[in-house]
Amino acid sequence: MNPCPQCKAEIIGRSDKKYCSVHCKSAHQYQKRKSEETLYYSIDKQLKTNRKILKAYNKSGLSTIRKEKLILEGFNPKYFTHYWKNKENKVYLFCYEYGFLDLKDKFILVTWQKYMD
């Protein structure tokens, strides 16, 4: 039998089977497409980077930080997953559950709350 291209385990089953499991097939296809650097994966990568940075600087659920500091770490405010507008019509942009309000030279960082639904 042939080894699985993802985990190198022995493949059991049909003779034309290429992967040992659905998980390995999915992981292999993800890695293959990720290496192609398509638009989807470059956006996905930036969103994950933004989320990671926002999470690191927003331990309390509400923080203020200088804009330059986040941008130097790789944060790009043009990439976000959704937005929320408060009663004062200020628009908070979110990367998954972590959000930010873009002020002149700083960001106000927040975490998604139930009342924002």
C-alpha positions in Angstrom: 0.0 0.0 0.0 1.0 3.6 -0.5 1.7 6.0 2.4 -0.6 8.9 3.1 1.0 12.1 1.6 0.1 14.1 4.7 0.9 11.9 7.7 2.9 9.0 6.0 0.6 6.4 7.6 -0.3 3.3 5.7 -3.5 3.6 3.7 -6.1 0.9 4.4 -9.0 0.5 2.0 -9.5 0.8 -1.7 -6.5 0.5 -4.0 -7.1 4.0 -5.5 -7.5 5.7 -2.1 -4.9 8.6 -1.7 -5.3 9.6 2.0 -5.7 7.7 5.2 -8.6 9.9 6.4 -10.7 12.9 5.6 -8.7 15.0 8.1 -5.4 14.2 6.2 -7.0 15.0 2.9 -8.3 18.4 4.1 -5.0 19.3 5.8 -3.0 18.4 2.7 -5.3 20.4 0.4 -5.1 23.4 2.8 -1.3 23.3 2.8 -1.2 22.9 -0.9 -3.4 25.9 -1.6 -1.8 27.9 1.2 1.6 27.5 -0.6 0.0 28.9 -3.8 -0.6 32.2 -1.9 -4.0 32.9 -3.4 -5.9 36.1 -2.5 -8.1 34.1 -0.1 -5.1 32.8 1.9 -3.3 36.2 2.0 -6.5 37.8 3.4 -7.0 34.9 5.8 -3.4 35.2 7.0 -3.7 39.0 7.6 -7.0 38.6 9.5 -5.4 36.0 11.7 -2.4 38.3 12.3 -4.7 41.2 13.2 -6.7 39.0 15.6 -3.5 37.7 17.3 -2.2 41.3 17.8 -5.5 42.6 19.0 -5.8 39.7 21.5 -2.3 40.3 22.8 -2.9 44.0 23.5 -6.4 43.7 24.8 -6.2 41.6 28.0 -8.8 43.6 30.0 -11.5 43.8 27.3 -11.0 47.6 26.8 -7.7 49.2 26.1 -6.1 52.2 24.4 -2.9 51.9 22.4 -0.9 54.0 20.0 -1.6 53.2 16.3 2.1 53.0 15.4 2.8 50.3 17.9 0.2 47.9 16.3 1.2 48.7 12.8 4.9 48.0 13.5 3.9 44.5 14.6 2.1 43.8 11.3 -1.4 45.0 12.1 -3.3 46.2 9.1 -6.6 48.1 9.9 -7.9 47.7 6.3 -8.6 44.0 7.1 -11.5 43.2 9.4 -14.4 40.6 9.5 -17.3 42.8 10.6 -18.2 46.1 12.2 -20.5 47.5 14.9 -21.8 51.0 15.2 -22.6 52.4 18.7 -25.2 55.0 19.7 -22.8 57.9 18.9 -22.3 56.5 15.4 -18.7 55.5 16.0 -17.8 52.4 14.0 -15.8 49.7 15.6 -14.1 47.3 13.2 -13.7 43.6 14.4 -11.3 40.8 13.6 -13.4 38.0 14.8 -14.2 38.8 18.5 -11.6 41.5 18.9 -12.4 45.0 17.7 -10.9 48.4 17.5 -12.0 52.0 17.1 -9.7 54.0 14.8 -9.0 57.4 16.3 -6.5 59.9 15.0 -3.3 58.5 16.4 -4.5 55.6 18.6 -6.9 52.6 18.7 -9.4 51.8 21.3 -9.5 48.0 21.6 -12.6 46.2 22.7 -13.9 42.6 22.9 -17.2 41.6 21.4 -20.1 41.7 23.9 -23.6 40.3 23.8 -25.2 43.7 23.7 -23.5 44.3 20.3 -25.6 41.6 18.6 
